[in-house]
Amino acid sequence: MKKVKRHWLWISAVLLSALLFVTIMGGWVLTYLSSESFHGLVEDHAGATIGGKVDLSPFQWDGNGAYGQSFRFLGGENSKLGRIDAQELHARWDWWTWLSGTWRLEELSIESLSASFIRKPLGAKEPLGGTRTERNAVAWIGAIFPTRFEFCPLRVSRANVQFEQFKLNGSSLEIQQDSGIWNFSGVGGIVLIPAFPPLAVESFTARFQDPELSLLDSSLKIGSKGQLKISGTWPKGLKLNGSGISLQELPDWPWKKAVCGYITGTAVILPGEASGRIEVTEGSMEAPGLLGNLASLTGIRSLQRLSISAATGRFYKSTTSWKWSEVFVESEGLLCIKGRFEVAADRRLSGMLQLGISDQIAAKIPGCELVFQEARDGYVWTPVVLGGTLDAPTEDLSPRLAVALGGAVIESVQPLLDAVPDNARDAVGETLDTFLNFLGR
């Protein structure tokens, strides 16, 4: 009986010793994790990992979790990541991994984050943090703990990220960094790209490896019903595939009042330039000068606001001009336009088009055969030279039509003139001159 009691006493003593050891070690660990030594170690490791200087607010520990109010980062001379400002950091640590020589984060989340991949070198005007002081009372404890960290993916509830001229605002992100490679995936938010309206993000995945940003996959919404997918590597080139995009909702579309419809197409964006091919559906076109004159001459009102049955073209946009080639616009049964044109940075317009009109229209234009002289593809054709500006475009067809119409009028009234008595011919001639001048002779 005494042996049994002695046995339980030994077990109780061992368990009590073990509990005491765990309590003491737990206290030491918690003391160390709350120390300036560990705080500085985390700052230094984070700064070395992402290439700059880190200022992290003090931790508040709660069980296996830690909370920090803020995180700031400024990129070093060789870092493309310029700045990070984060608020409300939550981390869950696996404390006991220190036994295997590693501090491991099981979960890391941030409520809000702003980041810029435009480098801003460190300078005296914007220092981070202050002079770190060591706590001598716990300095010896740090010697028995590891200095290596193993980070899990970072989850951000609301992120604003800028990369050169591209911006992503209000997106939910997951970020992972490994050996200098940043992997991103996200949902929601808005993408801002020059010459585009705001793009609503459905989802995307991306990778940044200095100096390139690769968009592996993305699904975006543009305007009221447009869909856009973007992939590629910047600055080597981004590929765009779009459908259902309203021309009226494109901020840089220069013919908002003249051409409407929805585009489907592809494009490649490079630094300072873009090129691609588009097709317009559900389109309509209004050109008050040319089409208005044709509508007045023929009495065909549908020419004033032309319904487009087919429209395609290739474009090249740079900082100096917007060039369109292989342009094809058709309103089946009425007219067809082919050719090329260019809009300069100062909005000057130039180009050469071929205009084809149907027999229905040609039959209602006196002298039409003097201007439209080539018949093919179901239309009769004439060249049209464009000029002027986007705000005041010019074309050389209307004056030629006026001359042809005047000639036709002269031919039609010449027999009547021959029959007019000599004493009345001058008065008729003055009336005819006035009419021809009105037509633009």
C-alpha positions in Angstrom: 0.0 0.0 0.0 2.9 2.3 0.9 4.5 1.5 -2.5 1.3 2.5 -4.3 1.2 5.8 -2.5 4.9 6.4 -3.1 4.3 5.7 -6.8 1.4 8.2 -7.1 3.5 10.7 -5.2 6.3 10.4 -7.8 3.7 10.7 -10.7 2.2 13.7 -9.1 5.6 15.3 -8.6 6.5 14.7 -12.2 3.2 16.0 -13.5 3.5 19.1 -11.3 7.1 19.6 -12.4 6.0 19.3 -16.1 3.1 21.7 -15.6 5.4 24.1 -13.8 8.0 23.8 -16.6 5.3 24.4 -19.3 3.9 27.3 -17.4 7.4 28.8 -17.0 8.3 28.2 -20.6 5.0 29.5 -21.7 5.6 32.6 -19.7 9.1 32.9 -21.1 7.8 32.5 -24.7 5.0 35.0 -24.1 7.5 37.4 -22.5 9.9 37.0 -25.4 7.2 37.4 -28.1 6.1 40.6 -26.4 9.7 41.9 -26.2 11.5 44.5 -28.3 13.9 41.8 -29.4 11.2 39.7 -31.0 9.4 42.8 -32.4 12.7 44.0 -34.0 13.4 40.5 -35.3 10.0 40.5 -37.1 10.5 44.0 -38.5 14.0 43.1 -39.8 12.9 39.8 -41.3 9.9 41.4 -43.0 12.0 44.2 -44.4 14.7 41.8 -45.7 12.0 39.7 -47.3 10.3 42.5 -49.3 13.4 44.7 -49.7 13.0 47.8 -47.6 12.4 49.2 -44.2 9.4 48.1 -42.0 7.7 49.8 -39.1 5.3 47.5 -37.2 3.2 48.7 -34.3 3.6 46.7 -31.0 1.8 43.3 -30.8 -1.1 42.6 -28.5 -1.1 38.9 -27.7 -4.3 36.9 -27.0 -3.8 33.1 -26.7 -2.3 31.9 -30.0 -3.2 35.2 -31.8 -1.6 38.6 -32.1 -3.0 41.9 -33.2 -1.1 44.9 -34.6 -2.6 48.3 -35.3 -0.4 49.3 -38.3 2.3 48.2 -40.7 4.3 50.5 -42.8 7.0 49.8 -45.5 9.2 51.9 -47.7 11.1 50.2 -50.5 14.9 50.3 -50.7 17.0 51.4 -53.6 16.6 48.1 -55.4 13.0 47.5 -54.6 10.1 48.0 -57.1 7.7 47.9 -54.2 7.6 51.6 -53.2 5.3 51.7 -50.2 2.8 49.7 -48.1 0.5 51.1 -45.5 -1.7 48.5 -43.7 -4.2 48.8 -40.9 -5.5 46.2 -38.4 -3.3 43.1 -38.7 -4.4 39.8 -37.2 -2.1 36.9 -36.9 -2.4 33.4 -35.5 0.9 31.8 -34.6 1.9 28.2 -33.9 4.0 29.0 -30.9 5.5 25.5 -30.5 7.1 25.4 -33.9 10.1 27.1 -32.2 11.0 23.6 -31.0 11.8 22.7 -34.6 13.7 25.9 -35.2 11.0 28.0 -37.0 8.4 30.5 -36.1 5.3 29.7 -38.3 2.3 31.8 -39.0 -0.9 29.8 -39.5 -3.0 32.8 -40.5 -2.4 36.4 -41.4 -5.0 38.9 -42.3 -5.2 42.7 -42.9 -8.3 44.8 -42.9 -7.1 47.5 -45.3 -3.9 48.0 -47.3 -2.5 50.5 -49.8 0.5 49.6 -51.8 2.5 51.1 -54.7 4.9 49.4 -57.0 6.4 52.8 -57.9 9.7 52.9 -56.0 10.4 55.8 -53.6 13.9 55.7 -52.2 14.2 56.1 -48.5 15.1 59.6 -47.4 15.3 61.8 -44.3 12.0 63.4 -45.1 10.0 60.3 -44.4 11.6 58.1 -41.7 10.0 55.0 -40.4 10.0 54.2 -36.7 12.6 55.1 -34.2 15.6 53.7 -32.5 14.9 50.2 -31.2 15.9 49.3 -27.7 16.6 45.9 -26.4 15.1 44.6 -23.1 18.0 43.2 -21.2 15.7 41.1 -19.0 14.8 38.9 -21.9 17.8 39.2 -24.1 19.2 35.8 -22.9 15.8 34.2 -23.7 16.1 35.2 -27.3 19.3 33.0 -27.7 17.2 29.8 -27.3 14.5 30.8 -29.8 14.7 30.5 -33.6 15.3 33.5 -35.9 13.7 31.9 -39.0 10.1 32.6 -40.1 7.7 30.7 -42.2 4.8 32.9 -43.5 1.4 31.8 -44.7 -0.5 33.7 -47.5 -1.7 37.1 -46.6 -5.4 37.9 -46.9 -6.5 41.5 -47.3 -10.1 42.5 -46.9 -9.8 45.8 -48.8 -6.7 46.6 -50.9 -5.7 49.6 -53.1 -2.7 48.8 -55.3 -1.0 50.9 -57.9 1.5 49.7 -60.5 2.7 52.5 -62.8 -0.4 53.9 -64.5 -2.7 51.0 -63.5 -4.7 51.1 -60.2 -6.7 48.5 -58.3 -9.1 49.9 -55.7 -11.2 48.1 -53.1 -10.3 44.5 -54.0 -10.2 41.5 -51.7 -6.7 39.9 -52.1 -4.7 36.9 -51.2 -0.9 37.6 -51.4 2.0 35.2 -51.1 5.7 36.0 -51.5 8.3 33.4 -52.2 11.9 34.1 -53.2 11.2 37.4 -54.7 8.0 36.3 -56.5 4.7 37.9 -55.5 1.5 35.9 -56.3 -1.8 37.7 -56.1 -5.4 36.5 -56.5 -8.4 38.7 -55.9 -12.1 39.3 -56.3 -14.1 42.5 -56.4 -13.0 46.1 -56.6 -12.3 48.5 -59.5 -9.5 48.6 -62.0 -8.5 52.0 -63.4 -6.6 52.0 -66.8 -5.9 55.1 -68.9 -8.4 55.6 -71.8 -10.9 53.1 -70.3 -13.9 53.6 -68.0 -13.6 52.0 -64.5 -13.5 48.2 -64.8 -15.4 46.2 -62.2 -13.3 43.2 -61.1 -15.0 39.7 -61.0 -11.7 37.8 -60.4 -8.0 37.8 -61.3 -4.7 36.1 -60.6 -1.4 37.8 -61.1 2.3 37.4 -60.4 5.0 40.1 -59.9 8.6 39.3 -60.4 10.8 42.4 -60.7 10.6 44.1 -63.1 7.5 42.5 -64.7 3.9 42.1 -63.7 2.1 39.1 -65.2 -1.7 39.0 -65.3 -2.3 35.3 -65.6 -6.1 35.5 -65.8 -8.8 38.0 -65.2 -12.5 38.6 -65.7 -13.8 42.2 -65.7 -17.0 44.1 -66.4 -16.9 47.3 -68.5 -19.8 49.7 -68.6 -23.4 48.5 -68.4 -23.0 45.1 -70.1 -19.4 44.8 -71.4 -17.1 41.9 -70.5 -13.3 42.1 -70.7 -10.6 39.6 -70.2 -7.0 40.7 -69.8 -3.8 38.6 -69.7 -0.1 39.1 -70.4 3.0 40.6 -69.0 3.7 44.3 -68.4 5.6 46.0 -70.0 6.0 43.3 -72.7 2.3 43.6 -73.5 -1.2 42.9 -72.2 -3.8 41.2 -74.4 -7.4 42.2 -74.2 -10.5 40.3 -75.3 -13.8 42.2 -75.0 -17.4 41.9 -75.9 -20.6 43.9 -75.5 -18.7 47.1 -74.8 -20.7 50.3 -75.5 -18.9 52.8 -77.6 -20.8 55.6 -75.8 -19.3 54.5 -72.4 -15.6 54.7 -73.6 -14.2 58.1 -72.3 -11.8 58.6 -75.2 -14.2 57.5 -78.0 -14.0 60.6 -80.3 -17.3 60.0 -82.2 -19.8 59.8 -79.4 -22.4 61.8 -81.3 -21.8 60.2 -84.7 -21.2 56.4 -84.1 -23.0 54.2 -81.6 -23.1 50.5 -80.9 -21.4 47.7 -79.0 -17.9 46.4 -79.8 -16.3 43.0 -79.7 -12.7 42.8 -80.3 -9.1 42.2 -79.3 -6.3 44.5 -78.5 -2.7 44.6 -77.3 -1.5 47.3 -74.9 2.1 48.3 -74.7 3.7 51.3 -72.9 2.5 54.4 -74.8 0.6 52.5 -77.5 -2.3 50.1 -78.2 -3.4 48.2 -81.3 -6.2 45.9 -82.2 -9.3 45.0 -84.2 -12.9 45.6 -83.4 -16.3 44.7 -84.7 -19.4 46.8 -84.0 -22.9 45.3 -83.6 -26.3 47.1 -83.0 -24.6 50.1 -84.5 -25.8 53.4 -86.0 -24.0 56.3 -87.7 -24.8 59.9 -88.1 -22.7 62.3 -90.2 -24.6 65.6 -90.6 -22.4 66.8 -93.5 -22.1 63.9 -95.9 -25.0 61.7 -95.0 -27.2 64.8 -94.4 -26.5 66.0 -97.9 -27.3 62.6 -99.4 -30.5 62.5 -97.4 -31.5 65.9 -98.7 -30.7 65.0 -102.3 -32.4 61.7 -102.3 -35.2 62.2 -99.8 -34.2 58.9 -98.1 -34.6 59.9 -94.4 -32.9 56.7 -93.1 -29.6 58.2 -94.4 -29.7 60.8 -91.6 -29.3 58.2 -88.9 -27.9 55.2 -90.7 -28.4 51.7 -89.2 -25.2 49.7 -89.5 -25.5 46.0 -90.5 -21.7 45.4 -90.4 -18.7 47.4 -89.2 -15.1 46.3 -88.6 -11.7 48.0 -88.4 -8.1 47.9 -87.1 -6.6 50.6 -85.0 -3.3 51.8 -83.7 -3.2 54.4 -80.9 -0.1 56.2 -79.7 0.5 59.4 -77.9 0.6 61.3 -81.2 -2.3 59.9 -83.2 -5.1 57.4 -83.6 -4.9 55.5 -86.9 -7.7 53.3 -88.3 -7.2 51.0 -91.2 -9.2 48.2 -93.0 -12.3 50.1 -92.1 -15.5 48.5 -93.4 -18.9 49.9 -92.6 -22.1 48.8 -94.4 -25.8 49.5 -94.2 -27.0 46.7 -96.3 -29.0 47.8 -99.3 -28.0 51.5 -98.9 -24.3 52.2 -98.8 -20.9 50.9 -97.9 -17.7 52.6 -96.7 -14.1 51.3 -96.9 -10.7 52.8 -96.3 -8.5 54.4 -93.7 -8.2 57.6 -91.6 -6.2 59.2 -88.9 -6.9 61.5 -85.9 -3.8 63.5 -84.8 -3.2 64.6 -81.2 -4.5 68.1 -82.0 -7.7 66.4 -83.3 -6.9 67.0 -86.9 -8.6 64.5 -89.3 -7.2 63.1 -92.5 -7.9 60.0 -94.6 -9.1 58.4 -97.8 -12.4 56.4 -98.0 -14.3 54.7 -100.7 -18.0 55.3 -100.6 -20.4 52.9 -102.4 -24.1 53.7 -102.8 -26.9 51.4 -103.9 -28.8 51.8 -107.2 -31.7 53.0 -105.0 -29.7 56.0 -103.9 -27.9 56.6 -107.2 -31.2 56.8 -109.1 -32.3 59.7 -107.0 -29.1 61.8 -107.4 -29.0 63.9 -110.7 -25.6 63.6 -112.3 -24.6 60.7 -110.0 -22.8 58.9 -112.8 -20.3 61.8 -113.0 -19.2 61.1 -109.4 -19.8 57.4 -108.8 -18.1 55.8 -111.7 -17.1 52.3 -110.6 -19.7 49.5 -110.1 -18.8 46.5 -108.0 -20.1 44.4 -105.1 -23.6 45.7 -105.6 -22.7 49.4 -105.2 -21.3 52.2 -107.3 -18.2 53.8 -105.8 -16.3 57.1 -105.5 -13.3 58.1 -103.4 -13.8 60.6 -100.5 -11.0 62.7 -99.0 -11.3 63.5 -95.3 -9.9 66.7 -93.6 -10.6 69.3 -91.0 -10.9 68.3 -87.4 -13.0 66.0 -85.3 -15.0 69.1 -84.2 -15.4 70.4 -87.8 -14.7 67.6 -90.3 -14.6 68.2 -94.0 -14.9 65.9 -97.1 -14.6 66.6 -100.8 -17.7 64.6 -101.9 -20.4 67.2 -101.3 -18.8 69.9 -103.5 -18.4 67.3 -106.3 -22.0 66.3 -105.9 -23.0 69.9 -106.2 -21.1 70.4 -109.4 -22.5 67.2 -110.9 -26.0 68.2 -109.8 -25.5 71.6 -111.4 -24.3 70.0 -114.6 -27.3 67.8 -114.7 -29.6 70.7 -114.1 -28.0 72.6 -117.0 -28.4 69.7 -119.3 -32.1 69.3 -118.3 -32.9 73.0 -118.8 -30.8 73.7 -121.9 -33.7 72.7 -124.3 -35.9 75.1 -122.4 -33.3 77.9 -122.7 -33.0 77.4 -126.4 -36.8 77.9 -126.7 -36.8 81.1 -124.6 -37.1 84.3 -126.7 -34.0 86.4 -126.9 -35.5 89.4 -125.0 -36.2 87.1 -121.9 -33.1 84.9 -121.9 -31.0 87.2 -119.7 -33.6 87.1 -116.9 -33.7 83.3 -117.0 -30.0 83.1 -117.0 -29.7 85.2 -113.9 -32.2 83.0 -112.1 -30.3 79.9 -113.1 -27.0 81.4 -112.0 -28.5 82.1 -108.6 -29.7 78.5 -108.3 -26.3 77.0 -109.3 -24.5 79.3 -106.8 -26.9 78.0 -104.1 -25.8 74.5 -105.0 -22.2 75.4 -104.6 -21.0 75.9 -108.2 
